[in-house]
Amino acid sequence: MALIPVKGRFTFSGGVHPPGRKDLTAESRIQNVSAGRQIAVMLSQHIGATCKAVVKKGDTVVAGARVGDCEAFVSAPVHSPVNGKVRQIALQSHAVLGRSPAVILDTDPENNPPADADLADFDVDFDESAFSTDDVLKAVRDAGIVGMGGAGFPTRVKLEPDLKNPKSALIVNGCECEPYITCDYRVMIEWPRRVIAGVLLARKACGCSKVFVAVEDNKPRAIESMNAAIIDRHVKDVEVVPVKTKYPQGGERQLIKAVLNKQVPSRGIPPMIGVLVLNVATAAAIAEAVVHGRPLTHRVITVTGRPVARPGNYFVPLGMPVGDLLDICGPVDARGAKVVLGGPMMGIAVADLTTPVVKTTNAVTVLAGEDAGTGKSAANATACIRCGRCLEVCPERLNPTRIAHAVKAGLLDLAETYYIAACIECGCCSYVCPAKIELTGYIKTGKMLLAGNKSLSE
């Protein structure tokens, strides 16, 4: 059946249109992946308090067992994706934190079949009314679900009803605007009923009256798939909203502006204006947790890039080393290549391939040549020519050049007056800069220095 062309009319100011490069994996079905000999379950995979290990060296664990937890409200437990034995609790390479504690497990070679991505499918008879608000909140917390499309905020906290600031709208983020990445696209095509089941459970928990499923208009198959799932279930007050294809359309502040024409206050969060944003993969995980009691131990990850022999979308055990995952997709021509967790715009380059994937890892992208942005370096940068392009594309309407120059000069107080904290680090400014100045890099460095100064003063 031919797809009906759609055109999104919702958007935001600023943004850029980098090459999509999604053709490498867009038609790749989700494939199951077996764990290797060793898994490192990071005790910090989310915003909030770091977990403490609840197992010790020598303990035998089964797949789905909790191995780390924390009593703090803003936190989420972590679980073993495999049957195995605890080798040690030790520091492990972490893409964001450098090194962080992890539960390192030796997998049981005789008893570790790959998890089945299609195990927890949902039919049209699914009934969310069988679960209470407390049922949903407890299951989501116990399963360790966090935002799987961004910074990893604990989902239990986001769903919590708030009488002072009641949530009126839920936006389900299916934009996936970052180049190369297609894991959410495949989730919407292959698991639409699971996503909708999670959406209905999330709506029940948070009390939202209206739900919008936002998908960029360059994904007509995903739009059709989500619409069909809604129609099959005869769901009311859930609407698929095609939005214009532009980066960073998937940023929650930009998405709220596009869909609802509401502005999240600077340094504020969406619940302050009665809005909740959930990623489509997070919604699917909610359904699995509430209905099947399945903790978040695996996720779909796009492995992509021209140097990768078998790019695709894989259902990966959390804690698998990046190098092991690349070996499965290999051979990978990594000579002169950059390995990035995430996409080329906001991803983090890693040099240590023992770094494990975590709950927020949506892609492993291998970039080489021009794709790796080799021209953007301090050695190749020239003086700012005052062209103003960075101002035109900044979705937060900041002056990235002023912020970057303040950081470069060591004037962090001045950078704060230019609202460095409001930067979402999307990389649009660096992308369009004709002087090849790594503006986003300076801003990230400034934020890290300010955070370090704050911790020293406390």
Buried (B, 14 or more C-beta within 10 A) or exposed (E): EEEEEBEBEBBBEBBBEBEBBBEBBBBBEBBBBBBBEBBBBBBBBBBBBBBEBBBEEEBEBEBBBBBBBBEEEEBBBBBBBBBBBBBBBEEBBBBBEEEBBBBBBBBBEEEBEBBEBEEBBBEEEBEBEEBEBEBBBBBBBBBBBBBBBBEBBBBBBBBBEEEEEEBBBBBBBBBBBBBBBBBBBBBBBBBBBBBBBBBBBBBBBBBBEEBBBBBBBBBBBBBBBBBBBBEEBEBEEBBBBBBBBBBBBBBBBBBBBBBBEBEBEEEEBBBEBBBBBBBBBBBBBBBBBBBEEBBBBBBBBBBBBBBBEBBBBBBBBBBBBBBBBBEBBBEBBBEEBBBBBBBBBBBEBBEBBEBBBBBBBBBBBBBBEEBBBEEBEEEEBEEBEEEEBBBBBBBBEBBBBBBBBBBBEEBBEBBBEBBBEBBBBBBBBBBBBEBBBBBBBBBBBBBEBBEEEEEEEE
